[in-house]
Amino acid sequence: MKQFRAQPGFVVQAYRFALDPNIKGERLLRSHCGAARAAYNWAVTWVTASWWQRKAEGTYGVLDDQLTPWRPWSLPALRKAFNETKRTDPRFAAWWEENSEEAYNTGLANAAAAFDSYSKSKRGRRRGKPVGMPRRKSKHKARLSCRFTTGTIRLEADRRHVTLPRLGTIRTHESTRKLERRVANGTARLLSATVRHERGRWFVSFQVEVKREITRVARPDVAVGVDLGVKVLAVMADCLGEVRYVPNPAHYDTALGALKRLSRRVSRRRGPDRRAGQKPSKRWLKANEQRNKVHHRVANLRADALHKLTTTIRCEYGTVVVEDLNVAGMLKNRRLARKIADAGFGEIRRQLTYKGRRNGCHTVVANRWYPSSKTCSGCGAVKAKLPLHVRTFACDECPLLLDRDENAARNLAALATDAVTGTAVGGDLGAQAPKPRGADQKTRTITRSRKAASERAGSAIPHQRKETRDLHQDTTVQPGLW
């Protein structure tokens, strides 16, 4: 299936609104999300059943050409097999008609994407961490989500209601004016809608093809280097010499006292225990809801602060230079993990990247091994060591003395010029710190033992010629399940 491409002058953008469903709407939302999870679990079981069968037959001495054939995991194949099973399978026969076809299509599409990612990861064609074999989702831990691509997807004229297939009209917590007026003017077209339960509330996200013109930033010829930190969230130094400090709001640390108090209250009350079949008490549910409200408030405040910061940067500067931080590795430091997670380094870089594409601006990512903090922004000399507790940079070659974060931000700003000309001193792309202990840029790779790999049912991926088409399948959701 061909990949969707927006029209010239249009972009694909998401609009999210909070919902206020009534009791019936809440039940329907949970039913559709549960149907998506059930379809996903069915697909995982159906595909892996052939894997286990082939492994068992191999122990019996069955020849390779007589083994049970691999079951394909492409989305069309899963939909065809599910349609043949849903009317007779006792797990679906009694209730599958109560939900929209898009609910089951959501689960099957997610399963197809999971198997495709697993196959590419095993063959080394997928970047990032290795992806394991897809597993079934638990109804106690799975995120409630369902996507609609066909049917009635509409914003009502009163700008306080949305209409979705089989769910009917649901009231929104906020006005949909910013999207409804674009749809009414013909400058936006609804492509799909996704409902999700997140942070104690229901949300609907509309994927929209919207007409958008590139807006010029305030200073398109100015480059800025952004150095992220814990004590100060961001230090911004532009190529004109202006330096600005953005304080770290530390929302989680502010609410830590209340969270400790509420957590102690929850621990004193009778909670759920699935092993013993014990259900939580009403007092435990009430206390847990109060604690969750604090967590949700912290998450909302953090998201709001990061969006305001990144939008401000992207509306002013034409070029932004950021570091390629190893956030996953930084979180292993038990003394700084909480503060690093609260700051949201990875989210800041993600927002700066996509907001830069929206404004037609440049984003320069410094090499992970570039010594921005150890390099002198005045003469270009590189220090051998600079411990984290040393907050002031003192150059050994020149009388430069300034804050280490400001020095790093200045080097990052100079790196924007190096990316084009390669002539600046403080941000030379080839500058590297001396390695007295023999450190290099190579990352150790942990090789799994063959014994551990053979114990998994999915260690062998279908690679026969007749099933090669299923390894390169398109996981784009196709309209209609039946």
C-alpha distance (Angstrom), angle and dihedral (degrees) to the residues before:
residue distance angle dihedral
M1 . . .
K2 3.79 . .
Q3 3.77 117.2 .
F4 3.79 115.1 -111.2
R5 3.79 115.1 -105.7
A6 3.79 124.2 -169.1
Q7 3.77 120.7 -123.6
P8 3.82 119.1 -99.0
G9 3.78 108.0 -78.5
F10 3.83 92.4 19.3
V11 3.79 130.5 100.9
V12 3.80 132.3 -166.7
Q13 3.78 109.8 -114.4
A14 3.80 136.1 168.9
Y15 3.80 126.1 -129.2
R16 3.80 117.1 -166.3
F17 3.79 126.7 -163.2
A18 3.80 131.6 179.5
L19 3.81 116.1 -120.1
D20 3.80 131.7 -141.2
P21 3.83 103.2 -160.0
N22 3.79 122.1 -179.1
I23 3.81 123.4 -129.4
K24 3.81 93.2 -80.8
G25 3.79 92.7 45.8
E26 3.80 90.8 49.4
R27 3.79 90.8 53.1
L28 3.81 92.7 48.7
L29 3.80 92.3 48.1
R30 3.78 92.4 51.9
S31 3.81 91.2 45.2
H32 3.81 92.7 54.2
C33 3.81 93.0 46.3
G34 3.80 89.7 48.3
A35 3.80 90.2 50.6
A36 3.80 89.9 53.4
R37 3.80 90.3 51.8
A38 3.82 91.8 47.5
A39 3.82 91.4 51.3
Y40 3.79 90.4 49.1
N41 3.81 92.3 51.2
W42 3.80 90.9 47.5
A43 3.81 91.5 52.6
V44 3.81 92.9 48.5
T45 3.81 91.8 49.0
W46 3.80 93.5 44.5
V47 3.80 94.3 52.0
T48 3.80 98.5 40.7
A49 3.83 92.0 47.2
S50 3.79 89.2 74.7
W51 3.80 90.0 48.8
W52 3.81 92.5 55.2
Q53 3.80 91.1 43.8
R54 3.81 92.4 53.1
K55 3.81 90.5 48.3
A56 3.81 91.2 51.7
E57 3.80 92.5 46.5
G58 3.78 89.5 51.4
T59 3.80 90.0 60.2
Y60 3.83 89.6 52.7
G61 3.80 92.4 57.4
V62 3.81 96.6 -108.6
L63 3.79 112.9 163.8
D64 3.81 118.8 -110.2
D65 3.79 94.3 -115.2
Q66 3.82 90.2 53.1
L67 3.78 97.9 50.1
T68 3.79 121.7 114.2
P69 3.81 107.4 -83.4
W70 3.78 119.6 -109.2
R71 3.77 115.1 -99.0
P72 3.82 112.9 -127.7
W73 3.80 119.9 -121.8
S74 3.80 101.3 -160.6
L75 3.79 114.8 128.2
P76 3.85 95.7 -112.7
A77 3.82 90.6 50.0
L78 3.80 92.7 48.7
R79 3.80 92.2 48.1
K80 3.77 92.2 49.6
A81 3.80 93.2 49.5
F82 3.80 92.8 45.0
N83 3.81 92.7 50.6
E84 3.79 89.4 53.5
T85 3.81 92.3 49.9
K86 3.80 106.6 37.9
R87 3.84 96.0 77.8
T88 3.82 95.4 51.6
D89 3.79 103.4 29.1
P90 3.85 108.1 98.9
R91 3.81 88.7 -143.1
F92 3.83 91.6 65.7
A93 3.80 109.2 13.7
A94 3.81 96.2 87.9
W95 3.81 100.2 48.3
W96 3.82 113.5 12.9
E97 3.82 91.9 103.8
E98 3.81 92.1 60.6
N99 3.82 93.3 74.4
S100 3.76 135.6 56.0
E101 3.79 119.6 -94.1
E102 3.80 88.0 -119.4
A103 3.81 90.6 67.6
Y104 3.82 92.3 62.1
N105 3.78 90.9 39.6
T106 3.80 88.9 57.0
G107 3.80 92.8 56.3
L108 3.80 94.0 44.8
A109 3.81 92.1 48.6
N110 3.80 91.2 50.3
A111 3.80 90.7 49.9
A112 3.80 92.0 49.7
A113 3.81 90.4 50.2
A114 3.82 91.2 48.1
F115 3.80 93.6 52.3
D116 3.79 91.1 45.2
S117 3.82 91.6 52.3
Y118 3.81 90.3 48.0
S119 3.80 91.9 50.7
K120 3.81 93.6 48.7
S121 3.80 91.5 46.6
K122 3.83 92.4 52.2
R123 3.80 90.7 50.4
G124 3.81 93.4 46.7
R125 3.79 94.6 -114.0
R126 3.80 96.2 117.2
R127 3.78 125.6 75.7
G128 3.78 123.1 -135.3
K129 3.76 131.8 33.2
P130 3.81 119.5 -10.5
V131 3.80 112.2 -87.9
G132 3.78 117.5 -134.1
M133 3.77 128.8 -141.2
P134 3.84 112.8 -73.3
R135 3.79 114.0 -96.9
R136 3.76 133.7 -162.5
K137 3.80 118.8 -88.7
S138 3.78 121.5 -120.9
K139 3.78 117.9 -131.4
H140 3.81 88.4 -137.6
K141 3.81 96.0 56.4
A142 3.81 107.2 21.7
R143 3.79 117.1 110.9
L144 3.78 112.5 -114.3
S145 3.81 107.7 -120.7
C146 3.80 138.3 143.0
R147 3.81 132.0 176.1
F148 3.81 128.4 -149.3
T149 3.81 120.7 -159.9
T150 3.82 101.6 161.1
G151 3.77 136.4 34.8
T152 3.78 129.5 45.3
I153 3.80 108.9 -15.5
R154 3.78 108.1 163.5
L155 3.80 144.3 150.2
E156 3.78 111.5 -136.3
A157 3.81 120.8 -125.3
D158 3.82 92.7 -118.7
R159 3.84 87.6 65.9
R160 3.80 91.8 -134.9
H161 3.82 101.3 84.4
V162 3.82 138.2 56.0
T163 3.81 127.9 -161.8
L164 3.80 121.7 -143.6
P165 3.84 131.9 177.5
R166 3.83 113.6 -79.3
L167 3.81 89.8 -12.9
G168 3.79 93.5 78.5
T169 3.79 124.2 -158.4
I170 3.81 116.1 -16.3
R171 3.77 126.3 -172.8
T172 3.80 118.3 -120.7
H173 3.76 124.6 -137.1
E174 3.81 91.5 -136.4
S175 3.78 135.8 31.6
T176 3.81 118.3 -84.2
R177 3.80 92.1 -152.7
K178 3.82 96.5 120.6
L179 3.82 90.6 60.9
E180 3.80 102.6 28.3
R181 3.79 93.9 59.4
R182 3.81 90.8 51.5
V183 3.80 91.3 50.8
A184 3.81 90.7 47.6
N185 3.82 91.4 50.2
G186 3.80 92.6 49.4
T187 3.81 94.8 -117.0
A188 3.81 93.7 113.1
R189 3.80 136.1 44.0
L190 3.80 126.0 -163.6
L191 3.81 112.9 -125.8
S192 3.81 103.8 172.8
A193 3.79 143.4 -20.9
T194 3.80 129.2 -138.1
V195 3.80 124.2 -165.1
R196 3.78 118.3 -158.0
H197 3.78 137.7 172.9
E198 3.77 107.8 -133.7
R199 3.80 134.3 158.8
G200 3.77 92.4 -2.4
R201 3.82 95.4 -53.1
W202 3.78 140.5 85.8
F203 3.80 118.0 -114.0
V204 3.79 133.2 -174.7
S205 3.80 119.9 -152.6
F206 3.79 119.1 -162.6
Q207 3.77 118.9 -155.3
V208 3.78 103.1 -145.8
E209 3.78 135.5 -175.1
V210 3.80 99.6 -142.1
K211 3.78 132.1 178.1
R212 3.77 110.1 -118.4
E213 3.76 132.1 171.8
I214 3.79 121.3 -149.6
T215 3.80 109.1 -103.8
R216 3.79 117.9 -149.1
V217 3.76 117.1 -122.5
A218 3.80 122.7 -124.4
R219 3.84 95.2 -106.4
P220 3.82 109.1 19.4
D221 3.83 94.6 170.1
V222 3.80 95.7 53.6
A223 3.80 122.5 92.1
V224 3.79 122.8 -156.1
G225 3.78 131.6 -163.9
V226 3.80 116.8 -144.1
D227 3.80 117.5 -156.9
L228 3.80 113.6 -171.6
G229 3.77 122.9 -149.7
V230 3.78 146.5 157.1
K231 3.80 104.0 -117.6
V232 3.81 90.0 42.2
L233 3.79 114.5 24.6
A234 3.81 95.0 -145.1
V235 3.79 137.6 -1.1
M236 3.80 112.5 -159.3
A237 3.80 120.5 -162.9
D238 3.80 119.3 174.9
C239 3.78 129.1 -158.9
L240 3.82 90.7 -101.7
G241 3.80 92.6 64.3
E242 3.81 99.6 -103.5
V243 3.81 114.8 138.5
R244 3.80 126.0 -166.1
Y245 3.79 130.6 -176.3
V246 3.81 122.3 -148.0
P247 3.82 110.8 -159.5
N248 3.77 119.3 -133.1
P249 3.83 108.5 -111.9
A250 3.85 91.3 -156.6
H251 3.79 94.3 -158.6
Y252 3.79 94.2 175.4
D253 3.80 94.4 51.6
T254 3.79 89.5 50.1
A255 3.80 91.5 54.9
L256 3.80 95.6 38.7
G257 3.80 94.0 98.1
A258 3.79 93.2 52.9
L259 3.80 91.1 45.6
K260 3.80 92.2 53.1
R261 3.78 91.6 49.8
L262 3.81 93.7 47.9
S263 3.81 92.1 44.3
R264 3.81 90.4 55.3
R265 3.79 88.9 50.5
V266 3.81 91.1 51.7
S267 3.80 92.8 48.2
R268 3.82 91.8 55.0
R269 3.78 93.5 58.1
R270 3.78 130.4 73.0
G271 3.76 108.8 -89.0
P272 3.81 133.1 -175.2
D273 3.79 121.0 -70.1
R274 3.80 114.0 -176.4
R275 3.80 92.9 -175.9
A276 3.80 91.5 60.8
G277 3.79 95.3 31.7
Q278 3.81 91.5 -117.1
K279 3.80 118.0 156.1
P280 3.80 121.9 -148.4
S281 3.77 119.5 -100.8
K282 3.79 123.4 -116.5
R283 3.79 90.4 -110.9
W284 3.82 90.9 53.1
L285 3.81 91.4 50.9
K286 3.79 90.7 49.9
A287 3.80 93.5 48.9
N288 3.80 92.2 45.3
E289 3.80 90.8 51.8
Q290 3.79 90.6 52.9
R291 3.80 90.9 51.4
N292 3.80 92.2 47.6
K293 3.79 90.7 52.9
V294 3.79 89.8 60.5
H295 3.81 91.3 49.5
H296 3.79 90.9 48.9
R297 3.78 92.3 48.8
V298 3.81 91.4 51.7
A299 3.81 91.2 49.9
N300 3.80 92.1 48.9
L301 3.81 93.0 48.4
R302 3.80 91.1 48.8
A303 3.81 92.9 49.5
D304 3.81 91.4 48.0
A305 3.81 93.1 49.8
L306 3.82 93.7 48.0
H307 3.80 92.8 48.8
K308 3.80 91.6 50.3
L309 3.80 91.6 48.8
T310 3.80 96.6 48.2
T311 3.81 93.4 42.6
T312 3.80 90.8 52.0
I313 3.80 91.6 51.2
R314 3.79 94.6 46.4
C315 3.81 94.0 47.3
E316 3.80 92.1 55.5
Y317 3.80 111.0 35.1
G318 3.79 129.3 54.6
T319 3.82 95.8 -155.0
V320 3.79 126.1 35.3
V321 3.81 123.7 -170.4
V322 3.81 118.1 -159.1
E323 3.78 134.4 171.7
D324 3.79 126.3 -108.7
L325 3.79 95.1 -124.8
N326 3.79 122.4 -169.1
V327 3.79 93.3 -132.8
A328 3.81 94.1 168.6
G329 3.79 90.0 55.9
M330 3.81 92.8 44.6
L331 3.80 90.4 55.0
K332 3.81 89.4 63.2
N333 3.79 88.9 71.7
R334 3.79 100.7 96.1
R335 3.80 92.4 -159.0
L336 3.80 95.7 56.2
A337 3.80 103.8 23.5
R338 3.81 95.5 98.2
K339 3.79 94.4 49.0
I340 3.82 93.7 44.0
A341 3.79 91.7 50.6
D342 3.79 90.6 47.7
A343 3.81 91.7 51.7
G344 3.83 94.0 55.0
F345 3.82 101.2 -142.6
G346 3.80 94.1 172.3
E347 3.81 93.3 48.6
I348 3.81 91.6 51.3
R349 3.78 91.8 55.1
R350 3.82 92.3 45.3
Q351 3.80 92.7 52.0
L352 3.80 93.7 45.3
T353 3.80 89.7 52.3
Y354 3.79 99.8 50.9
K355 3.80 94.7 37.4
G356 3.79 88.4 53.1
R357 3.80 91.3 55.4
R358 3.79 88.9 49.8
N359 3.82 91.4 56.0
G360 3.79 95.2 38.5
C361 3.82 92.7 -114.9
H362 3.79 132.1 139.6
T363 3.79 127.6 -103.7
V364 3.81 118.5 -163.6
V365 3.81 117.2 -165.6
A366 3.80 114.4 -157.5
N367 3.77 118.8 -137.3
R368 3.79 113.4 -92.0
W369 3.80 89.4 -124.1
Y370 3.80 95.4 47.4
P371 3.86 106.8 120.8
S372 3.78 98.4 -134.7
S373 3.82 94.1 156.8
K374 3.83 95.4 43.1
T375 3.81 95.9 47.5
C376 3.78 120.1 89.4
S377 3.78 110.5 -123.5
G378 3.81 90.1 -152.1
C379 3.81 107.2 48.8
G380 3.81 102.8 6.3
A381 3.80 97.2 -118.3
V382 3.80 114.5 152.7
K383 3.79 122.8 -140.2
A384 3.80 119.9 -137.3
K385 3.81 94.3 -141.0
L386 3.78 135.5 14.2
P387 3.82 113.2 170.9
L388 3.76 118.8 -146.6
H389 3.81 94.0 -116.0
V390 3.83 90.9 60.3
R391 3.80 102.2 89.8
T392 3.82 97.4 175.9
F393 3.78 123.7 70.4
A394 3.82 114.6 -142.2
C395 3.79 114.9 -177.7
D396 3.79 118.1 -137.2
E397 3.80 94.3 -152.3
C398 3.82 102.4 42.2
P399 3.82 135.0 24.9
L400 3.83 93.0 -103.0
L401 3.81 113.0 140.8
L402 3.82 121.2 170.6
D403 3.77 144.2 124.3
R404 3.81 112.4 -58.9
D405 3.82 93.2 -131.2
E406 3.79 91.6 52.0
N407 3.79 90.0 48.7
A408 3.82 90.5 51.7
A409 3.80 91.6 48.5
R410 3.81 91.0 51.8
N411 3.80 90.9 51.3
L412 3.78 91.0 49.9
A413 3.81 90.7 50.9
A414 3.82 89.7 52.2
L415 3.78 88.6 50.3
A416 3.81 89.6 68.5
T417 3.80 88.8 65.6
D418 3.80 91.6 46.1
A419 3.77 90.8 54.9
V420 3.80 88.4 64.4
T421 3.80 106.1 27.2
G422 3.81 106.8 10.7
T423 3.80 91.9 -144.1
A424 3.79 106.3 108.5
V425 3.78 118.4 107.8
G426 3.78 106.6 -148.6
G427 3.76 94.4 48.1
D428 3.77 102.7 37.2
L429 3.79 108.5 162.1
G430 3.78 90.8 -140.3
A431 3.79 95.8 52.1
Q432 3.80 111.6 120.6
A433 3.77 131.3 172.5
P434 3.80 118.0 -115.3
K435 3.80 113.6 -96.4
P436 3.79 107.0 -143.4
R437 3.81 92.2 167.1
G438 3.79 95.3 47.6
A439 3.80 97.0 -104.9
D440 3.78 116.5 164.8
Q441 3.78 138.8 -178.1
K442 3.78 95.3 -101.8
T443 3.76 119.0 112.6
R444 3.76 119.4 -142.8
T445 3.77 115.3 -115.1
I446 3.77 119.1 -146.6
T447 3.79 110.0 -140.4
R448 3.77 115.7 -153.0
S449 3.76 117.5 -132.4
R450 3.77 118.3 -106.6
K451 3.78 90.6 -123.5
A452 3.80 92.7 56.9
A453 3.79 91.3 46.2
S454 3.80 93.6 50.1
E455 3.81 92.6 53.0
R456 3.78 91.6 67.5
A457 3.76 118.7 86.3
G458 3.80 92.7 -138.6
S459 3.77 96.6 51.4
A460 3.79 89.2 107.8
I461 3.78 114.3 59.1
P462 3.79 122.6 -157.5
H463 3.79 103.2 -95.1
Q464 3.78 102.8 156.5
R465 3.76 117.7 129.5
K466 3.79 95.0 -115.5
E467 3.83 91.1 55.6
T468 3.82 98.1 42.8
R469 3.79 91.6 104.4
D470 3.82 90.1 65.3
L471 3.81 92.1 59.9
H472 3.80 91.9 62.4
Q473 3.77 99.6 38.6
D474 3.76 123.5 147.8
T475 3.81 111.2 -115.5
T476 3.79 95.2 -164.5
V477 3.79 110.5 132.9
Q478 3.78 110.3 -109.7
P479 3.81 120.2 -150.3
G480 3.76 116.8 -102.8
L481 3.80 129.8 22.2
W482 3.79 100.2 -152.9
